[in-house]
Amino acid sequence: MEIAKGENHYTATCASCGKDALKVTELYTDIPRFGNAVMITMNCPDCGYRVFDVISLEDRGPVKVSYHVKSPRGLSARVIRSSTSTVTIPELGLELVPGNRSDAFITNIEGLLDRFLAVGEQLVRSAEGEAERKNAEAAMQRIKEAMDGRVAFTVTLSDEFGNGAILSPDGDPPSPSS
């Protein structure tokens, strides 16, 4: 299916504050090795409500792929996570599941680990006890070791609508997971 590339901009009613101030941008593009997609951003300047999503315009069916990071080079693999994608890193005990306000993002594996590290920092600050704080600090240490290339790990992305992908820096396809 060939799509017209380009952007659409318009204003809509904000789902959060109800004002007709929501700025919407749709970018139709072809993402290498992912296919035709629309990236949608919504931002309300009045209340701060925001949404970002990436939606495949091709019928890809459910996807579940894994990428094994064995060296620092693997940290540059591109992650396309839609609002309906689940991302897990079992060796580090990390899981990102979709929810009501899930945002999509496009980053690399290092950026994904940065996101988990930021959550760990929040958990350390909000810990209610010594054991909870130490668990969060230990998780952060494992993430840092992975970011430094000292720990091999596997990133698995699954999406029932096919709106997510992991793209190798070498152009190799990720391993399909069962």
N, C-alpha and C positions, 0 to 999 in steps of 0.2 A: 504494500500500500504506500503510495507516494503522498506526502503531506506538504502543504504550503508552509515553508519555513517563515518565521517572523514572530512579532509580538503583538498582542492585543492588550490595551489598557482601558479600564473602565472603573467606575465607582458603583458600589452596591451598599445595601443596608448591612451594618455591622451586626453580627449575631450576638455580640457581647453587650454593646451599649444601645443598639437600636437606631443609631444615627446614620444618615446617608453619607458616610464619610469613608467607608472601607475602600481602600485603593487596591485594585486587583490587577495583576499582570499575569498574562499567559504567554509563555515562550514555547513555541513549537520548534523542535530541533531534532536532529539525528545524533544520538549519543553513540560513539563508536562501540561496537560489539554488544550494545544494548538495544539499539534500534530507535525507531521513531517514538518520540515521547513529548509530553507537554509538562513543563515545569510551571507550577502555579504558586505565586506569592500573593498573600493578602495581608494588609497592614492597616490598622485603624489609628490615625494620628491623634484621635480624641481620647481613646481609652487604652491604647497600647496592644490591643488584641492583634495576634499575628498567626499566620499559618503558612507553611511551605510544604509542597508535595511534588513528587515526580510520579507521573502516571504513564505507563507504556501504552502506546496506541496500537500495539500489535497484540494479537491473541497469543500470548506466550504460555498460558496455562500455569499451574502451580510450579514454583521453582524452589529447589533446595540445593544450595551449592556450598562447598567447603573449600577453604584456601588454607594450606599449611604454611606457616611462617617459620622458616628455618634459619634466616639470617636477617640482618638489618635491611637488606634490599627488599625483602618481602613486606616491610612496613609501608612501602610506597604503593602497594596494590590499592586500586580505587574501590571504594565501597559506595554503592548506590542503595540507600535505604529509604524505602517509601514509608508512609505512615502505617502501612499494613504489614511491614516486615518485622520478623523476629531475628535478632542477632545473638548468638551464643559463643562464648569462648570457654569451653569446659575446663581446660587445664588451669584457668585463672578463676573459675567459679563465677563468671560474668554472664549476665543475660539482660538483653534489652527487648522488652515485649511491647507490642502496640497497645495503646490505650485511647481513651476518648480525646485527648489533646496531643496525640503523638505528632511530632513533626518529622517530615522527611529531611534527609540531608545527603549531600554528596561530599565525601571526604576520602582520605586514605586510611589505612589501618592504624597508622600512628595517630591521626586525628581522632579515630574511634577510641583508642586507648586514652587519649587526652580527655575525652568526654567522661569515660569511666573514672579517671583519676579525679576529675572535678567533683563527681558524685562522692567519691571516697573522702575528699577534703570536707565536704559538707557533713558527711557522717561523723567524721572526727570532731568537728566543731559542735555538733548537736548531740553527741553521745551522752547518755544519761548515767553511765557507769564506766568504771575502769576497764572491765572486760569488753564492753561494746567498743570503746575507743581503741583498745589494743587490736581487736579483730579488724576494724577499719584500717588501722595503720598497717597491719600485716597484709591486707589486700592491696593497699596502695604500694607497698614494697614489691609485691609480686608483679604488679602492673609496670612499675619502673624497671624491674629486671627484664621484663618482656620488651619494653621500649628500648632498652640498651642492647638487645640482641642476645641476652644471656639465657633466655628461656624460649624454647620452641613451643608453638601453640597453634591451634586450629581455629579459624573464624568460620562459623557456619551461619549462613543467611537463608531464611526460608520465608516465602511469601505466597499465600494461596492464590493471589491474583497475578503473579509473575512480574510484579513491579519493583523488583530489587535485583541487584547483581553484585558480584565481586569481579573486578577486572585486573588480571595480573599485569605487573609492570613489564613483563616479557612478552605479553601477547598470548600466553598460553591460556586455554580455557580453564576455569576452576573445575575441581572435581565435583561431579554430581553426587549428592548424598542421598541415601535411602531413608 
